[in-house]
Amino acid sequence: MTTFTPDARAIWDQVPEAMRTKLLDSGFCSHCLATRHFALDEAEIRGKDLALIGKCGTCGHRVVRLVEI
């Protein structure tokens, strides 16, 4: 189940579907040392960025993708 903070949900809901797919396909996995697709588990606001947090689709390692707001 994906968990969002209320502010993160409001921002994520405004992102077009095509852009969502691109964002989830471009997480950097520090274990694989490559850009990978990741499964979104949670989202929150960190400073002025939207943090998308999930698991690498290849190895399952934690991936955090920051998106400027």
Backbone bond lengths (Angstrom), bond angles and torsions (degrees), N, CA, C in turn:
res aa  C-N    CA-C-N  psi(-1)  N-CA   C-N-CA  omega(-1)  CA-C   N-CA-C  phi
1 M - - - 1.447 - - 1.526 109.27 -
2 T 1.310 116.18 134.02 1.455 121.83 -179.20 1.533 109.64 -86.10
3 T 1.331 116.34 131.84 1.458 122.37 -179.43 1.526 109.25 -113.44
4 F 1.312 115.75 127.91 1.457 122.17 178.85 1.522 109.51 -123.50
5 T 1.330 117.04 143.63 1.454 119.35 167.03 1.531 105.64 -73.84
6 P 1.331 118.43 156.87 1.475 119.55 -178.83 1.532 113.57 -56.55
7 D 1.334 117.69 -41.85 1.470 120.44 179.03 1.524 111.45 -65.44
8 A 1.320 116.44 -41.00 1.465 120.78 179.64 1.525 110.45 -65.73
9 R 1.327 117.57 -39.35 1.476 121.55 178.46 1.521 110.11 -62.08
10 A 1.321 117.10 -43.58 1.466 120.85 -178.96 1.525 110.72 -60.89
11 I 1.307 117.43 -40.95 1.463 121.35 179.91 1.523 110.64 -71.87
12 W 1.333 117.51 -46.80 1.470 121.92 -178.46 1.529 110.84 -60.01
13 D 1.330 117.51 -37.50 1.464 121.04 -179.82 1.523 111.99 -65.51
14 Q 1.339 118.33 -21.15 1.458 121.93 179.30 1.533 112.92 -87.16
15 V 1.320 116.93 -11.11 1.464 120.95 -178.46 1.537 108.84 -79.85
16 P 1.331 118.28 127.13 1.469 120.71 178.59 1.539 111.05 -61.21
17 E 1.318 115.87 150.26 1.468 122.07 -176.52 1.528 112.76 -55.98
18 A 1.329 117.72 -41.47 1.468 120.59 -179.94 1.531 110.86 -62.89
19 M 1.330 117.23 -39.00 1.463 121.08 179.04 1.524 110.49 -70.58
20 R 1.316 117.51 -36.13 1.468 120.62 176.97 1.529 110.17 -58.55
21 T 1.324 115.62 -44.94 1.464 120.38 179.74 1.521 110.67 -61.48
22 K 1.334 117.41 -44.27 1.469 120.93 178.68 1.521 111.42 -61.77
23 L 1.337 117.00 -41.78 1.463 120.40 179.65 1.528 111.42 -63.89
24 L 1.323 116.50 -42.04 1.463 119.99 -178.48 1.534 112.23 -75.17
25 D 1.315 117.29 -16.17 1.471 121.36 176.47 1.523 112.12 -90.85
26 S 1.345 117.16 -1.19 1.462 118.55 -173.00 1.536 113.34 -127.52
27 G 1.306 116.28 40.13 1.462 119.77 174.63 1.521 109.71 -88.22
28 F 1.322 116.88 139.10 1.460 119.51 179.12 1.521 109.36 -92.11
29 C 1.315 116.66 121.41 1.461 122.25 178.39 1.525 108.91 -93.35
30 S 1.324 116.60 119.45 1.463 120.39 -178.95 1.525 111.71 -75.22
31 H 1.311 117.51 -11.92 1.469 120.65 176.29 1.527 110.10 -86.11
32 C 1.330 117.17 -46.56 1.471 121.94 178.47 1.538 111.73 -78.47
33 L 1.343 116.37 -19.64 1.466 123.14 -174.42 1.522 111.28 56.86
34 A 1.343 114.30 44.04 1.458 120.04 -179.16 1.531 109.38 -154.90
35 T 1.313 115.03 161.89 1.456 120.95 174.34 1.516 108.14 -79.58
36 R 1.316 115.94 127.92 1.467 121.62 -175.19 1.519 110.96 -137.35
37 H 1.322 115.02 160.12 1.465 121.25 168.49 1.520 107.05 -71.04
38 F 1.331 116.54 143.73 1.457 118.59 175.17 1.516 110.82 -135.76
39 A 1.330 114.83 151.76 1.458 121.73 178.50 1.519 107.93 -87.14
40 L 1.312 116.86 123.50 1.454 122.50 -176.80 1.526 110.28 -74.38
41 D 1.341 116.38 123.90 1.456 122.24 178.27 1.526 112.27 -107.03
42 E 1.334 116.59 -36.58 1.456 120.18 -178.23 1.525 110.17 -157.09
43 A 1.332 115.20 164.19 1.459 121.17 177.37 1.516 108.30 -146.60
44 E 1.335 114.98 144.76 1.459 121.24 -179.90 1.518 108.74 -153.53
45 I 1.309 116.03 167.48 1.460 121.80 176.11 1.518 107.85 -94.56
46 R 1.323 116.64 128.92 1.470 122.97 176.14 1.519 107.37 -123.98
47 G 1.322 115.14 106.62 1.462 118.98 -175.45 1.509 109.27 64.83
48 K 1.332 116.31 -116.67 1.466 120.90 178.28 1.526 111.97 -108.65
49 D 1.324 117.44 15.07 1.462 121.78 -176.93 1.521 111.91 -116.49
50 L 1.320 115.31 152.64 1.457 122.22 171.10 1.525 106.73 -89.87
51 A 1.321 117.54 121.26 1.468 122.02 179.21 1.522 108.75 -99.44
52 L 1.334 116.06 117.96 1.456 122.78 175.03 1.522 106.94 -99.06
53 I 1.310 117.74 122.17 1.456 122.39 -173.38 1.530 108.63 -121.18
54 G 1.325 114.76 131.37 1.458 118.13 -179.09 1.509 112.12 -163.02
55 K 1.344 114.80 -158.40 1.464 121.45 -178.10 1.523 109.81 -121.20
56 C 1.323 115.11 137.53 1.461 122.48 177.73 1.527 109.48 -57.17
57 G 1.318 115.78 134.48 1.455 120.66 179.36 1.515 113.36 -71.09
58 T 1.331 118.02 -14.10 1.462 121.57 -179.19 1.522 112.02 -96.82
59 C 1.337 116.71 -51.30 1.470 119.41 -173.34 1.525 114.23 -113.53
60 G 1.337 117.75 -13.39 1.459 121.30 -179.84 1.515 114.81 85.21
61 H 1.348 117.56 2.56 1.461 122.01 179.09 1.530 109.60 -68.69
62 R 1.308 117.64 153.49 1.464 122.74 -179.72 1.529 110.45 -67.29
63 V 1.334 115.48 134.39 1.463 123.06 178.95 1.527 108.10 -125.95
64 V 1.326 116.45 135.05 1.460 121.77 174.22 1.525 107.65 -122.28
65 R 1.314 115.99 123.77 1.473 122.04 179.44 1.510 107.31 -114.35
66 L 1.338 118.05 117.14 1.462 122.32 178.58 1.527 109.40 -93.45
67 V 1.326 115.08 134.78 1.464 121.95 -179.89 1.514 107.72 -123.36
68 E 1.336 116.54 122.95 1.463 120.29 177.55 1.529 109.75 -65.67
69 I 1.317 114.53 137.24 1.467 119.50 179.60 1.525 108.27 -94.62
